Amino acid sequence: MDGQYLPMSEAKVSVLDWGFLHSDATYDTVHVWDGRFFRLDLHLDRFFRGMEKLRMKLPYNRSDIEKILSNCIALSGHKSAYVEMICTRGGSPTFSRDPRDAENRFIAFAVPFGSVANSEQLERGLHVAISNTVRIPPKSVDSAIKNYHWLDLVKGLFEAYDSGAETALIVDINDNIAEGPGFNVFMVKNGRLKTPAYGVLAGITRQTVFDLCSELGLLVSTGDVDRGELKDADEVFITSTAGGIMSVTRIDETVVGDGTVGSVTRQLTELYWKKHVDPAWSRPIIYE
Ligand code: PLP
């Protein structure tokens, strides 16, 4: 933060930062697995695109940010980590209400790797509830910009817990499936994959599934997925930097397929983790 590396307990943001006051921020999260960044270039592309759309500017270029992220990892010593880069609107030194007067700020941190699903859930598949909460539409907040507008997602999560499920999927304005708190969703039917297109974050893990499908010769498309279609799928999985590809075996009261982690999900998951040592997809951290 502010050109310094700090222990997490000392890293504090100003209460006047618009990132805190108005969720006026964009961010990205990349993971490090066994000492290597996974698809860092794609995360940096998305981060810089988001800043440009929000008219934010930092005094750092891509290679500066890459260096800062590497230093966070090296200083923390984590071998598997969740590494977040954030640009906030910041604040104006004169308390101006004009966002053009704000001095944008950069924060980055590294914490140990965390997953949406724990190891038991990965093995048996998650129980997900479909919420009636509507994801904020892209005409209000551009879903291509990774953002902290999470009140809808957190509401969905509480509703899911109330119904005995482990996580949530929320819907778009047309009542089709959108996404969940920190993940995209895919369905598999008769060997073909499909994932929602409208109003969702273009996840890097979602993109990675597209890339893995083309390598494996699997057909994948994007488009509206309604509740019935999802429940009737042979397999369902969610995707996130926080955990990779994670099976869903129960949606509300419906058992998905035969109720176990499906073969397409297993095949994709295996290749996904293999790619973490492939130099075309990952890059080593220098720990010094
Ligand atoms: N959708 C939302 C709302 C997210 O916040 C995230 C990640 O945090 C995702 C989807 C998954 O994106 P990625 O695969 O880039 O982690």
Boltz pocket constraint, residues with backbone or C-beta under 6 A from the ligand:
constraints:
  - pocket:
      binder: B
      contacts: [[A, 29], [A, 147], [A, 179], [A, 180], [A, 181], [A, 182], [A, 183], [A, 184], [A, 200], [A, 201], [A, 202], [A, 203], [A, 204], [A, 205], [A, 206], [A, 239], [A, 240], [A, 241], [A, 242]]
      max_distance: 6.0
